[in-house]
Amino acid sequence: MDRCEMIKAEVIMEEGYGRLRLTFGDNMELKQEALGAIARVKESTNTSPMVIDRVAPDTPNLQSLSIEFYDDNDRMAGAFFTQILKELKIDKCEANV
């Protein structure tokens, strides 16, 4: 099964900032799976990034979760994002977004 077709992942890394956006349409099972993975990784890494649940008002079938690190001087974001992607069995991120 190609998870990349079910959950699209996009990573943005800049100095002191990192974001992983997971887009899954309106599939609530995938959303719950992603939220569970985020909770497990937060607990195992003892980190608390900001998690934003986004639903576009004009297109409710386009939903996403964003995990964001600010002032990431310890560079925890990359390891955190890698663990999330492994948990969700996503082996690649979107390019040119």
ZILIN-V486763 format. One record per helix or strand. SS is the DSSP state (H for helix, E for strand). FROM is the first residue (numbers start at 1). TO is the last residue. If there is no record, write none. Layout:
{{SS FROM TO} {SS FROM TO}}
This chain:
{{H 3 6} {E 8 14} {E 17 25} {H 28 45} {E 50 56} {E 59 70} {H 77 87}}
